Amino acid sequence: MWELKETEEFEVQFHRLSGDIQERFEEQFKQVQEDPYSIGKPLGYKWFRELKNGGIRVYYLIYDEQVLVLFVGTSDKKNQQTVINIIKHNLKMFKDFIEKGEKKL
């Protein structure tokens, strides 16, 4: 089983989604916890993926060495590329957060 973590920003964004969309993603999160590579579309890298439900995307990063998945953002189709670019820009910050074992980012 993979450990699932989320950034504070992701937590805020996720809880703004409608209840039915949250429930659908939560079902997918169970699959991610079993094997994060078995679900989700890779976004240029094997370890950077997105899940989709109802026009909403959830983005996550996979850290093999730590056996950990970090949920980092959500978007709709309209601002998908902007969010992906922000995540890519912050990859070092996310890695530092994981390696330091901090509770919240």
Secondary structure, 3 states (H helix, E strand, C coil): CCEEEECHHHHHHHHHCCHHHHHHHHHHHHHHHHCCCCCCEEEEECCEEEEEECCEEEEEEEECCCCEEEEEEEEECCCHHHHHHHHHHCHHHHHHHHHHCCCCC
